[in-house]
Amino acid sequence: MGVLQTFERRLGGLVEGAFARVFKGEVQPAEIASALQRESDDRKEVVARGRVLAPNAYVVELGDRDYRRLAEWAEPLGEELGAMVKEHAAENGYSFVGPVEVGFEHRSDIGTGVFRIRSGMAATDAAAPAPAAQAARNPAPAPAGSFPLRPRLILTVGDEESAYFLTHAVTVIGRASECDIRIEDSGVSRKHAEIRYSDGRVGVVDLGSTNGLTVNGKPAERVELKDGDRIDIGHSTLIFRRDEG
């Protein structure tokens, strides 16, 4: 039995047909489930050692009528949708940086029968979307992108790319085995640079390395990073990525 069929069977037995009455002619739970599966597939990323990470923080945006009709069932439906995402991930070999959360949000610019999904990778120490129960109690819309997506560095070696998610205040880059991001490059010092992450800002700091570093082609000792910035260290290149929700 497929993941969607399992989800629908569990949902059908949850409240004895209550969901069918609530959603008749409106947004259907199975449609949301399918959209969440597609979102996890589309937004997955291959990181070090072939590990595949999928988003773990999801928000389903609904218009006035659909949101009002859903509110009573937001908590159990969010839990079932989260379980479905985890089953889909297990089936495809995906993993997560934190717990899977599916929440709902009211958006007045969306029509009846229509919904949008937004997602991100939120580690345990980062704010996730409002849990379904909280969303049901607070129908006021939140601004788009109201939960942070985890910033990351993309290291390119030959034809291979590895993504390193910045989950700590300080990430050390260098050739030494104890570095958080280890680069086997003769032009890289044992402890070459640090990535510092604080109050939503990310910067790179040279640690007095032999060959220094450049950001977007310019020599730098300490620079705040923006999405798409290129950091050259030795013969290696890192691209800083930060999605906006």
C-alpha positions in Angstrom: 0.0 0.0 0.0 1.4 3.4 -1.0 2.1 6.3 1.4 -1.0 8.3 0.1 -3.3 5.3 0.5 -2.0 4.7 4.0 -2.6 8.3 4.8 -6.1 8.3 3.5 -7.0 5.1 5.4 -5.7 6.6 8.7 -7.5 9.8 8.0 -10.8 8.1 7.2 -10.7 6.3 10.6 -9.7 9.3 12.6 -13.1 11.1 13.0 -15.6 8.8 11.2 -16.1 10.8 8.0 -15.9 14.3 9.7 -13.1 15.3 7.3 -15.2 14.3 4.3 -18.0 16.6 5.4 -15.6 19.5 6.3 -13.7 19.3 3.0 -16.5 18.5 0.6 -16.2 20.8 -2.4 -13.2 22.5 -0.9 -9.4 21.8 -0.5 -9.0 18.1 0.1 -6.5 16.5 2.5 -5.2 14.2 -0.1 -4.4 17.1 -2.4 -2.4 18.7 0.4 -0.6 15.4 1.0 0.3 15.1 -2.6 1.6 18.7 -2.7 3.7 18.1 0.4 5.3 15.0 -1.3 6.1 17.1 -4.4 7.5 19.9 -2.2 9.8 17.5 -0.4 11.0 16.0 -3.7 11.5 19.4 -5.4 13.3 21.0 -2.4 15.6 18.0 -1.4 19.3 18.6 -1.4 22.2 16.1 -1.6 24.8 16.9 1.1 28.1 15.3 2.2 28.5 11.6 1.7 25.4 11.4 -0.5 23.0 12.1 2.3 19.7 13.6 1.0 18.0 16.2 3.1 14.4 17.2 2.6 12.5 20.2 4.1 11.1 19.4 7.6 9.1 22.7 8.2 6.0 23.1 6.1 3.2 25.7 6.0 0.0 25.2 4.1 -1.5 28.6 3.1 -5.3 28.6 2.8 -7.9 31.2 1.9 -10.7 32.5 4.1 -13.3 29.8 3.7 -10.9 26.8 3.6 -9.0 28.1 6.6 -12.3 28.6 8.7 -13.5 25.1 7.7 -10.2 23.5 8.6 -9.5 25.2 11.9 -11.3 22.7 14.1 -9.3 19.8 12.6 -5.9 21.6 12.2 -4.1 19.7 14.9 -4.9 16.1 14.0 -4.6 16.8 10.3 -1.2 18.5 10.8 0.0 15.5 12.7 -1.2 13.0 10.0 0.3 15.1 7.3 3.6 15.2 9.2 3.6 11.5 9.6 2.9 11.1 5.9 5.9 13.3 5.0 8.1 11.2 7.2 6.9 7.9 5.6 7.5 9.4 2.1 11.0 10.4 3.2 11.7 6.9 4.6 10.5 5.4 1.3 12.9 7.6 -0.7 15.9 7.7 1.6 15.5 11.3 2.7 16.5 12.6 6.1 15.8 15.8 8.1 17.7 18.4 10.1 14.9 18.6 12.7 11.4 17.4 13.6 8.8 17.4 10.8 6.2 20.1 11.4 3.1 20.9 9.2 1.2 24.0 10.1 -1.6 26.0 8.5 -1.8 29.7 7.8 -4.6 32.0 6.8 -4.0 34.1 3.6 -6.7 36.5 2.5 -5.3 36.7 -1.1 -6.0 33.0 -1.8 -9.3 31.9 -3.2 -11.6 29.0 -2.1 -10.3 25.6 -3.2 -6.7 26.8 -3.7 -3.7 26.5 -1.4 0.0 27.1 -1.4 2.9 25.3 0.2 6.1 26.8 1.5 8.8 24.9 3.2 12.3 25.1 4.7 14.9 23.2 6.6 14.8 24.3 10.2 17.1 22.6 12.7 15.9 21.9 16.2 17.3 25.2 17.6 15.6 27.2 14.8 12.0 28.5 14.8 9.7 26.2 12.8 6.2 27.1 11.4 3.5 27.5 14.0 2.3 24.0 15.0 -1.2 23.1 13.7 -2.8 23.6 17.1 -1.4 27.1 17.5 -2.4 28.0 13.9 -6.0 26.9 14.6 -6.2 29.2 17.6 -4.6 32.2 15.9 -6.1 32.8 12.4 -4.3 36.1 11.8 -2.0 35.8 8.8 1.7 35.8 9.2 4.0 37.4 6.7 5.4 35.2 4.0 8.7 33.6 5.0 7.9 33.9 8.7 10.1 31.0 9.6 13.9 31.0 8.9 15.4 28.6 6.4 18.8 27.2 7.4 21.7 29.0 5.7 24.3 26.7 4.1 27.6 26.6 2.2 27.9 24.7 -1.0 31.4 23.2 -1.6 32.3 22.2 -5.2 35.0 19.7 -5.7 35.3 18.6 -9.4 31.9 17.6 -10.5 30.6 17.0 -7.0 28.8 19.4 -4.7 28.3 19.1 -0.9 26.0 21.2 1.2 27.0 22.1 4.8 24.1 23.5 6.9 25.1 26.2 9.4 23.6 24.8 12.6 26.1 26.3 15.1 27.2 29.8 16.0 30.8 29.1 14.7 31.7 26.8 11.9 35.5 26.3 11.3 36.8 25.7 7.8 40.2 24.2 7.1 42.4 21.2 6.4 42.6 19.9 9.9 40.6 16.8 10.8 38.8 18.6 13.7 37.4 21.3 11.4 33.7 21.4 10.9 34.1 21.7 7.1 37.3 19.9 6.1 38.9 20.8 2.8 41.7 18.6 1.5 43.5 21.4 -0.4 47.2 22.3 -0.2 46.2 26.0 -0.4 44.0 25.8 2.7 45.5 26.3 6.2 44.8 23.8 8.9 42.3 26.3 10.4 41.7 28.8 7.6 38.4 30.6 8.4 35.3 30.7 10.5 31.7 31.2 9.5 29.9 33.1 12.3 26.1 32.9 12.6 24.4 35.2 15.1 21.1 37.1 15.2 20.2 35.9 11.7 23.4 37.3 10.2 26.2 35.2 8.7 29.8 36.3 8.2 33.1 34.8 7.2 36.3 35.6 9.2 39.9 34.8 8.1 41.8 33.1 10.9 45.2 34.5 9.8 45.6 31.9 7.1 48.7 31.7 4.9 46.9 32.4 1.6 43.9 34.4 2.8 40.5 34.3 1.2 38.4 36.3 -1.2 34.7 37.0 -1.3 33.3 37.6 -4.8 36.9 38.0 -6.0 37.9 40.6 -3.5 40.4 39.9 -0.7 38.7 39.9 2.7 39.4 39.4 6.3 35.9 39.8 7.7 32.7 40.1 5.6 29.0 39.7 6.2 27.6 37.2 3.6 24.6 37.6 1.3 22.8 34.9 -0.6 25.0 33.8 -3.6 28.3 35.2 -2.3 31.3 33.2 -3.5 34.1 32.4 -1.1 37.5 31.3 -2.5 39.8 29.5 -0.1 43.0 28.1 -1.6 42.0 26.3 -4.8 38.4 25.6 -3.5 35.2 27.5 -3.8 32.2 27.8 -1.4 28.9 29.4 -2.3 26.8 30.8 0.5 23.1 30.1 0.0 20.2 31.6 2.0 16.7 31.0 0.7 14.0 33.6 1.4 10.6 32.0 2.2 
